[in-house]
Amino acid sequence: MNASKTARHASLKSIVQRCILGFDASIFVEGSPASELADMNPLGYIFFRHHFDDCASLDDVRILLDRVKARHTHPLFLGLDQEGGQVERLPSRLFHGGLSPFTIGEVERLKPETELAKRYYDWQSQGLASLGFNLNFFPTLDAHLNPQNPIIGNRAFSSNPAEIKRLGKLAIDAQSAYGIQSVLKHYPGHGNGTVDSHLALPTLDFTEAEESSFVELMQSYPTPWVMLAHGIYPHLQDASTSLPASCDKQIVTQRLRDHWGFQGITITDDLNMHGLLDAFDGDQVQASLTALNAGVDVLLFREAGHREREIVEALALALVDGHLDVLTHEVSVARLNQAKTFLHSKESPIFLETPWHEDIDGLHGDAMNTIFADFENRLDRENTLVLEPSASKLPHYAMEYDKDSLIRHFLPETCTVHAYDEANSSTLADALNTHIGDVLAIVWLPHVGKPMLDALALRQASSKTTSSRTLILNIGTPLEGASTAFEFINLGTARPLTLQKTLARLFS
């Protein structure tokens, strides 16, 4: 191999070693793009739910991760997004489904004596470590600032920075105790947008005060990773820029590192998201190159195929040709080498698969009962209109039980049940306008940030007398329910069976 080819190969490997790739089973197939990338020793892999489709038990998950580690000659970061609630990569049939951060925040607010967050995250961290994971893209330090936010919602612990700091620290401490590094997200903050960055590039009306709130939380944690958001921040960036924060040197280097003194690892959000690609007319190579030159340490790709192979080759050529700043590259490589020293080999903890999660369900149920108590005492059990979502519209992530066991089966025959969806607002109005008595509206979330029935729609559709009351039971993204006509309950993402138990008790 001549000198130029040797330099090109070395550059290629050094680029791949700055990438976390989506796991692809074809890493075990010689000659595949994923296998070729695996030969270059990537920094690690991120796993999604479909990667565990063939796993019948937790032992199968362990075996899969062991095979991945054995395929490589160096320690790997093996990560996933195990947040709880709507963002869980391990199927609940294998790894007991968790509570969303917002739900945990509500339980802690109502019953702090339960110490739910500490107990839950200790259990979850032990379980993840026992399987072989050492990186979790969690916790979310975004504050729930906008009720119509399409991407954060119940992924946030709270709208209160002090509570986010307290609960986030409990999660990080638990993960650290079991050798799991935490990725804090999404700097500068993603809690007050109205656009899902998976679908389009959001502009976030985010102030310096809100940024400093995120940074205060970030600086209090002994963690080396921060994920950068794909979003435009007019109050933090130059007015002339069209770059998302994840690719803007002003954000990544001048603000996060120079101004705030952050010394850890920076990682992009997924580089396949339309929010990023919109800013670069779909050019992933240019987006990746711009992010690296801005000072980002790690590129995150949800896949490891032909396209990713082409991207890293283009970036390696840019490094050789000088279009990728060599000094910036070397600083990031050194920072990542330091981080990898923490991936020391140690015996995996024993994960006790005892059903203590039932105790958590009990605590959650207690919290819901606390919220329900006053309404329950005054509920007209014999004349209540229950609004539930149409069966075909129920959210996939929360319906991991018998699809025929709908809420109406837990209600007395004297209750009227009306199934609604986005398309039948007129029939919903008719149901409300002809009903005399109480209303229990169950607001589900079929898509992140898009409730099928929100407080405003219910208010506009209803012409009830002041003697009747409406209880809005919100399951999903926390929404505003400011209205004297309603009693509003935010539960974050409650598991359907927990909800059913509560309704069964409420109407028993």
PLY file of the C-alpha trace (Angstrom):
ply
format ascii 1.0
element vertex 508
property float x
property float y
property float z
element edge 507
property int vertex1
property int vertex2
end_header
0.00 0.00 0.00
1.53 3.34 -1.03
1.77 6.32 1.30
-1.34 8.08 0.02
-3.48 4.96 0.34
-2.11 4.34 3.81
-3.02 7.90 4.85
-6.46 7.52 3.31
-7.08 4.23 5.16
-5.88 5.71 8.47
-8.16 8.70 7.96
-11.10 6.42 7.20
-10.61 4.43 10.40
-10.21 7.59 12.48
-13.50 8.93 11.09
-15.43 5.70 11.77
-14.06 5.72 15.30
-15.97 8.97 15.79
-19.29 7.37 14.78
-22.02 5.58 16.67
-23.92 3.55 14.11
-27.29 1.91 14.13
-26.79 -1.78 14.77
-27.15 -3.91 11.65
-27.13 -7.70 11.89
-25.21 -7.84 8.62
-22.04 -6.95 10.54
-21.75 -10.74 10.70
-21.96 -11.03 6.90
-18.57 -10.64 5.26
-18.49 -8.01 2.55
-21.60 -6.12 3.63
-21.32 -2.35 4.25
-22.06 -2.89 7.95
-19.32 -5.53 8.15
-16.82 -3.26 6.44
-17.65 -0.47 8.87
-17.32 -2.92 11.77
-13.80 -3.77 10.57
-12.89 -0.10 11.03
-13.73 -0.23 14.75
-16.61 2.24 15.17
-17.04 3.96 18.49
-20.18 1.96 19.12
-23.73 1.06 18.17
-27.21 2.25 19.04
-30.04 -0.29 19.22
-33.73 0.17 18.42
-36.78 -1.92 19.19
-36.79 -3.88 15.93
-33.33 -5.22 16.72
-34.89 -7.38 19.44
-37.73 -8.83 17.36
-36.09 -12.25 17.33
-35.25 -12.24 21.03
-37.50 -14.51 23.06
-35.87 -13.74 26.40
-33.40 -11.44 28.10
-30.79 -14.15 27.65
-31.21 -13.73 23.89
-30.51 -10.01 24.28
-27.35 -10.77 26.26
-26.22 -13.27 23.63
-26.79 -10.71 20.85
-24.70 -8.05 22.60
-21.98 -10.58 23.40
-21.81 -11.50 19.70
-21.48 -7.85 18.76
-18.65 -7.34 21.24
-16.88 -10.50 20.06
-17.07 -9.24 16.47
-14.77 -6.34 17.32
-11.23 -6.10 18.62
-11.81 -3.07 20.83
-14.24 -2.00 23.56
-17.55 -0.64 22.24
-20.15 1.78 23.46
-23.42 -0.15 23.21
-26.33 2.20 23.70
-30.06 2.72 23.35
-32.82 5.17 24.26
-34.41 3.60 27.32
-36.31 6.58 28.70
-39.53 4.95 29.87
-43.02 5.63 28.57
-43.25 6.24 24.84
-39.49 5.96 24.23
-38.39 2.45 25.15
-36.22 0.32 22.87
-36.42 -2.92 24.83
-39.83 -4.58 24.30
-41.87 -4.71 27.50
-42.46 -8.43 26.89
-38.75 -8.83 27.71
-37.91 -5.84 29.89
-40.83 -4.64 31.97
-42.24 -1.45 30.47
-41.31 1.67 32.36
-43.01 4.83 33.46
-42.42 8.01 31.51
-40.20 10.65 33.16
-43.21 12.95 33.46
-45.23 10.26 35.22
-42.36 9.62 37.61
-42.18 13.35 38.25
-45.90 13.44 39.05
-45.66 10.48 41.42
-42.68 12.07 43.17
-44.62 15.33 43.50
-47.67 13.63 44.96
-45.96 10.95 47.05
-42.29 11.90 47.57
-42.01 9.36 50.37
-42.09 6.56 47.80
-38.66 7.58 46.41
-39.94 6.18 43.13
-37.28 7.76 40.88
-34.33 6.37 42.82
-35.83 2.92 43.11
-36.96 2.75 39.50
-33.73 3.99 37.93
-31.63 1.73 40.16
-33.68 -1.22 38.88
-33.54 -0.11 35.25
-29.79 0.59 35.33
-29.02 -2.76 36.87
-31.08 -4.44 34.18
-29.43 -2.58 31.30
-25.95 -3.26 32.62
-26.70 -6.94 33.09
-27.57 -7.17 29.40
-24.32 -5.52 28.35
-25.35 -1.92 27.65
-22.96 0.81 28.79
-24.54 3.91 27.24
-28.09 5.23 27.63
-29.35 8.25 25.71
-31.09 9.49 28.83
-32.05 11.53 30.77
-33.81 14.31 28.91
-33.00 17.59 30.66
-35.43 19.59 28.56
-38.07 21.39 30.56
-41.70 20.93 29.57
-42.23 24.53 28.51
-44.78 24.22 25.71
-47.91 22.04 26.06
-48.07 21.57 22.29
-44.44 20.48 21.98
-44.45 17.60 19.49
-41.30 15.82 20.61
-40.60 16.31 24.32
-43.84 16.33 26.33
-43.85 13.46 28.80
-40.19 12.74 28.10
-39.45 15.68 30.42
-39.53 15.18 34.18
-41.24 18.48 34.78
-41.54 22.11 33.80
-39.66 22.98 37.00
-35.86 23.15 36.49
-35.22 22.28 40.14
-37.23 19.07 39.83
-35.53 18.19 36.53
-32.17 18.65 38.18
-33.09 16.50 41.17
-34.69 13.64 39.22
-32.16 13.74 36.42
-29.33 13.41 38.92
-30.99 10.35 40.44
-31.15 8.73 37.00
-27.55 9.59 36.15
-26.20 8.46 39.51
-28.01 5.13 39.14
-26.64 4.58 35.64
-23.13 5.58 36.68
-23.22 3.12 39.58
-23.65 0.28 37.08
-21.09 1.51 34.55
-23.59 3.13 32.18
-22.68 6.52 30.75
-25.51 9.01 30.31
-26.20 11.16 27.27
-27.95 14.36 28.34
-30.29 15.82 25.76
-31.02 18.06 23.92
-28.69 21.10 24.22
-29.45 24.04 24.15
-32.98 22.82 24.97
-35.86 21.35 23.04
-38.74 21.81 25.46
-40.59 24.77 23.97
-40.75 24.04 20.24
-43.82 23.27 18.15
-42.10 21.29 15.36
-40.83 17.72 15.55
-37.21 17.81 14.40
-37.61 14.27 13.07
-39.88 15.78 10.43
-38.67 19.34 9.85
-36.19 21.91 11.13
-37.71 23.73 14.11
-37.08 27.33 15.12
-37.09 27.55 18.91
-37.84 30.83 20.64
-35.30 30.04 23.31
-33.76 32.67 25.55
-30.32 32.78 27.16
-31.99 32.35 30.53
-33.52 29.06 29.40
-30.18 27.93 28.00
-28.45 28.71 31.29
-31.10 26.63 33.08
-30.19 23.62 30.92
-26.48 24.28 31.44
-26.91 24.52 35.20
-28.43 21.06 35.18
-25.76 19.78 32.82
-22.86 21.15 34.85
-24.08 19.53 38.05
-23.73 16.01 36.65
-20.52 13.99 36.42
-21.26 12.84 32.90
-19.19 13.28 29.74
-21.92 13.23 27.05
-24.31 15.89 25.73
-26.53 15.54 22.65
-26.97 18.58 20.40
-30.37 19.48 19.02
-31.27 19.94 15.37
-32.92 23.32 15.72
-32.51 27.03 15.01
-32.17 29.30 18.09
-32.57 32.95 17.02
-31.70 34.30 20.49
-28.49 32.27 20.68
-27.25 32.25 17.07
-26.34 34.94 14.55
-29.38 36.20 12.72
-27.82 35.35 9.38
-27.27 31.65 10.09
-29.41 28.86 8.72
-27.45 26.15 10.51
-29.04 23.99 13.19
-27.38 24.17 16.60
-25.88 20.71 16.08
-23.77 22.05 13.19
-23.09 25.61 14.33
-19.62 26.38 15.70
-21.09 29.32 17.59
-23.21 26.89 19.63
-20.93 23.85 19.83
-17.59 25.55 20.46
-18.08 29.19 21.33
-21.05 28.76 23.66
-20.98 25.20 25.01
-17.23 24.81 25.37
-15.69 28.29 25.53
-18.49 30.15 27.31
-19.93 27.42 29.52
-16.71 25.45 29.98
-18.08 22.05 28.98
-15.24 19.49 28.77
-17.16 16.32 27.93
-18.26 14.60 24.74
-20.66 16.19 22.28
-22.78 14.05 19.97
-25.24 14.99 17.28
-28.81 13.89 17.31
-29.55 11.34 14.58
-28.09 12.52 11.27
-30.95 10.96 9.33
-33.54 13.35 10.79
-35.31 15.65 8.36
-34.76 18.58 10.69
-31.07 18.36 9.92
-31.36 17.37 6.28
-33.71 20.29 5.57
-30.89 22.68 6.42
-28.51 21.00 3.94
-30.92 20.17 1.11
-30.60 16.49 1.96
-26.79 16.43 1.77
-25.73 14.21 4.68
-22.05 14.48 3.82
-22.11 18.26 4.06
-24.19 18.11 7.24
-21.74 15.67 8.84
-18.69 17.65 7.74
-20.18 20.89 9.05
-20.96 19.26 12.41
-17.39 17.95 12.77
-15.87 21.32 11.84
-18.20 22.97 14.37
-16.49 20.90 17.06
-18.89 17.98 17.52
-17.05 14.87 18.73
-19.40 12.08 17.65
-21.70 11.55 14.68
-24.84 9.50 15.33
-26.39 7.45 12.51
-29.43 5.23 13.01
-28.24 2.90 10.24
-25.01 1.29 9.00
-25.49 0.66 5.30
-24.24 1.76 1.91
-25.09 5.40 2.56
-23.16 5.54 5.83
-20.20 3.82 4.16
-20.20 6.51 1.47
-20.45 9.30 4.06
-17.44 8.18 6.11
-15.38 7.74 2.93
-16.23 11.30 1.91
-15.32 12.58 5.38
-12.01 10.69 5.28
-11.19 12.36 1.95
-12.10 15.74 3.48
-9.66 15.06 6.31
-6.86 14.23 3.87
-7.67 17.23 1.64
-7.88 19.66 4.54
-11.62 20.39 4.29
-12.01 18.81 7.71
-9.90 20.71 10.23
-7.12 18.38 11.38
-6.55 20.01 14.79
-10.27 19.91 15.64
-10.35 16.26 14.58
-7.33 15.33 16.71
-8.75 17.05 19.79
-11.99 15.06 19.47
-10.13 11.78 18.93
-8.10 12.38 22.09
-11.25 13.20 24.04
-12.92 9.97 22.84
-9.85 7.88 23.66
-10.04 9.22 27.19
-13.73 8.34 27.41
-13.04 4.80 26.24
-10.76 4.23 29.22
-13.92 3.95 31.32
-15.04 0.94 29.28
-13.07 -1.37 31.51
-14.02 -5.00 31.67
-15.95 -6.02 34.72
-18.39 -8.69 35.68
-21.95 -7.84 34.73
-24.36 -7.38 37.63
-26.96 -10.02 38.30
-30.34 -8.68 37.29
-33.03 -10.00 39.57
-36.05 -10.45 37.33
-38.44 -10.43 40.25
-41.79 -8.75 39.68
-41.00 -5.71 41.80
-42.33 -3.72 38.84
-45.74 -4.69 40.20
-44.86 -2.62 43.24
-44.12 0.30 40.91
-47.50 -0.23 39.27
-48.97 -0.09 42.74
-47.21 3.17 43.52
-48.40 4.60 40.23
-51.91 3.43 41.00
-51.73 5.06 44.42
-50.69 8.32 42.81
-53.59 8.20 40.36
-55.98 7.38 43.16
-54.73 10.43 45.02
-55.51 12.63 42.03
-58.86 10.96 41.43
-60.06 11.06 45.04
-62.05 14.29 45.07
-63.67 13.75 41.69
-64.53 10.17 42.55
-66.41 11.19 45.67
-68.69 13.43 43.61
-68.93 11.37 40.43
-72.39 10.53 39.12
-71.56 6.86 38.58
-74.90 6.11 36.95
-74.86 8.91 34.42
-71.35 9.46 33.13
-70.37 9.90 29.51
-66.99 8.29 28.88
-65.08 9.48 25.83
-62.49 6.94 24.71
-60.38 6.81 21.54
-61.35 4.59 18.65
-59.63 1.21 18.94
-57.81 1.63 15.63
-56.24 4.86 16.85
-54.76 3.70 20.12
-51.00 4.26 20.43
-48.94 1.22 19.57
-46.41 1.73 22.32
-49.01 1.58 25.07
-51.22 -1.21 23.79
-49.16 -4.30 24.54
-52.09 -6.28 25.85
-55.24 -7.90 24.46
-56.58 -5.40 21.92
-60.15 -6.47 22.73
-59.82 -5.48 26.38
-60.92 -1.92 25.87
-61.91 0.48 28.58
-65.65 -0.01 28.08
-65.37 -3.54 29.46
-64.44 -2.06 32.83
-67.38 0.34 33.03
-70.94 -0.21 34.27
-73.64 -0.57 31.66
-75.23 2.65 32.84
-72.24 4.61 31.55
-72.41 5.83 27.99
-69.24 5.27 25.99
-68.42 7.30 22.90
-65.44 6.32 20.76
-63.86 9.29 19.01
-61.02 10.04 16.62
-59.82 13.04 14.65
-62.40 12.47 11.93
-65.64 12.50 13.93
-65.62 15.82 15.78
-69.23 16.45 14.78
-70.45 13.22 16.37
-68.39 14.08 19.43
-70.16 17.42 19.66
-73.53 15.68 19.35
-72.62 13.25 22.11
-71.59 16.06 24.44
-74.47 18.38 23.65
-77.13 15.75 24.28
-75.60 14.42 27.48
-76.68 15.64 30.90
-74.25 14.66 33.60
-70.58 14.11 34.16
-68.02 13.47 31.43
-64.83 11.45 31.71
-62.67 12.27 28.67
-59.69 10.00 28.12
-57.12 11.81 25.99
-54.68 9.45 24.31
-51.62 10.27 22.28
-51.41 8.32 19.00
-48.51 10.41 17.74
-45.93 12.35 19.73
-47.36 15.75 20.54
-50.64 15.20 18.66
-53.48 14.49 21.08
-56.65 13.04 19.58
-58.77 15.12 21.91
-57.41 18.13 23.77
-58.93 20.54 26.23
-59.70 23.16 23.60
-61.58 20.75 21.33
-63.59 19.46 24.26
-64.40 22.95 25.43
-65.55 24.03 21.97
-67.68 20.96 21.47
-69.42 21.06 24.83
-72.45 23.13 25.85
-73.10 21.44 29.19
-74.72 23.18 32.11
-72.63 24.34 35.04
-74.05 21.52 37.18
-72.20 18.85 35.18
-68.45 18.38 35.36
-65.82 17.14 32.96
-62.76 15.23 34.06
-60.05 15.17 31.40
-57.78 12.20 31.97
-54.74 12.95 29.83
-52.59 9.97 28.87
-49.53 11.03 26.88
-47.94 14.43 26.40
-48.93 16.76 29.25
-51.33 19.36 27.92
-52.75 22.57 29.33
-56.18 22.21 30.83
-56.74 25.68 32.21
-60.49 26.02 32.41
-62.91 26.34 35.28
-65.23 23.95 33.46
-62.79 21.06 33.71
-60.98 19.05 36.30
-57.78 18.12 34.55
-55.46 15.21 35.31
-52.05 14.81 33.67
-50.70 11.30 34.05
-47.92 11.24 31.51
-47.87 7.87 29.80
-49.79 5.51 32.04
-49.77 1.87 31.07
-53.21 0.74 29.86
-53.55 -1.98 32.48
-52.82 0.51 35.24
-55.44 2.85 33.80
-57.95 0.03 33.53
-57.44 -0.95 37.16
-58.05 2.64 38.20
-61.21 2.91 36.10
-62.45 -0.42 37.41
-62.04 0.86 40.95
-63.54 4.23 40.07
-66.71 2.66 38.71
-66.94 -0.32 41.02
0 1
1 2
2 3
3 4
4 5
5 6
6 7
7 8
8 9
9 10
10 11
11 12
12 13
13 14
14 15
15 16
16 17
17 18
18 19
19 20
20 21
21 22
22 23
23 24
24 25
25 26
26 27
27 28
28 29
29 30
30 31
31 32
32 33
33 34
34 35
35 36
36 37
37 38
38 39
39 40
40 41
41 42
42 43
43 44
44 45
45 46
46 47
47 48
48 49
49 50
50 51
51 52
52 53
53 54
54 55
55 56
56 57
57 58
58 59
59 60
60 61
61 62
62 63
63 64
64 65
65 66
66 67
67 68
68 69
69 70
70 71
71 72
72 73
73 74
74 75
75 76
76 77
77 78
78 79
79 80
80 81
81 82
82 83
83 84
84 85
85 86
86 87
87 88
88 89
89 90
90 91
91 92
92 93
93 94
94 95
95 96
96 97
97 98
98 99
99 100
100 101
101 102
102 103
103 104
104 105
105 106
106 107
107 108
108 109
109 110
110 111
111 112
112 113
113 114
114 115
115 116
116 117
117 118
118 119
119 120
120 121
121 122
122 123
123 124
124 125
125 126
126 127
127 128
128 129
129 130
130 131
131 132
132 133
133 134
134 135
135 136
136 137
137 138
138 139
139 140
140 141
141 142
142 143
143 144
144 145
145 146
146 147
147 148
148 149
149 150
150 151
151 152
152 153
153 154
154 155
155 156
156 157
157 158
158 159
159 160
160 161
161 162
162 163
163 164
164 165
165 166
166 167
167 168
168 169
169 170
170 171
171 172
172 173
173 174
174 175
175 176
176 177
177 178
178 179
179 180
180 181
181 182
182 183
183 184
184 185
185 186
186 187
187 188
188 189
189 190
190 191
191 192
192 193
193 194
194 195
195 196
196 197
197 198
198 199
199 200
200 201
201 202
202 203
203 204
204 205
205 206
206 207
207 208
208 209
209 210
210 211
211 212
212 213
213 214
214 215
215 216
216 217
217 218
218 219
219 220
220 221
221 222
222 223
223 224
224 225
225 226
226 227
227 228
228 229
229 230
230 231
231 232
232 233
233 234
234 235
235 236
236 237
237 238
238 239
239 240
240 241
241 242
242 243
243 244
244 245
245 246
246 247
247 248
248 249
249 250
250 251
251 252
252 253
253 254
254 255
255 256
256 257
257 258
258 259
259 260
260 261
261 262
262 263
263 264
264 265
265 266
266 267
267 268
268 269
269 270
270 271
271 272
272 273
273 274
274 275
275 276
276 277
277 278
278 279
279 280
280 281
281 282
282 283
283 284
284 285
285 286
286 287
287 288
288 289
289 290
290 291
291 292
292 293
293 294
294 295
295 296
296 297
297 298
298 299
299 300
300 301
301 302
302 303
303 304
304 305
305 306
306 307
307 308
308 309
309 310
310 311
311 312
312 313
313 314
314 315
315 316
316 317
317 318
318 319
319 320
320 321
321 322
322 323
323 324
324 325
325 326
326 327
327 328
328 329
329 330
330 331
331 332
332 333
333 334
334 335
335 336
336 337
337 338
338 339
339 340
340 341
341 342
342 343
343 344
344 345
345 346
346 347
347 348
348 349
349 350
350 351
351 352
352 353
353 354
354 355
355 356
356 357
357 358
358 359
359 360
360 361
361 362
362 363
363 364
364 365
365 366
366 367
367 368
368 369
369 370
370 371
371 372
372 373
373 374
374 375
375 376
376 377
377 378
378 379
379 380
380 381
381 382
382 383
383 384
384 385
385 386
386 387
387 388
388 389
389 390
390 391
391 392
392 393
393 394
394 395
395 396
396 397
397 398
398 399
399 400
400 401
401 402
402 403
403 404
404 405
405 406
406 407
407 408
408 409
409 410
410 411
411 412
412 413
413 414
414 415
415 416
416 417
417 418
418 419
419 420
420 421
421 422
422 423
423 424
424 425
425 426
426 427
427 428
428 429
429 430
430 431
431 432
432 433
433 434
434 435
435 436
436 437
437 438
438 439
439 440
440 441
441 442
442 443
443 444
444 445
445 446
446 447
447 448
448 449
449 450
450 451
451 452
452 453
453 454
454 455
455 456
456 457
457 458
458 459
459 460
460 461
461 462
462 463
463 464
464 465
465 466
466 467
467 468
468 469
469 470
470 471
471 472
472 473
473 474
474 475
475 476
476 477
477 478
478 479
479 480
480 481
481 482
482 483
483 484
484 485
485 486
486 487
487 488
488 489
489 490
490 491
491 492
492 493
493 494
494 495
495 496
496 497
497 498
498 499
499 500
500 501
501 502
502 503
503 504
504 505
505 506
506 507
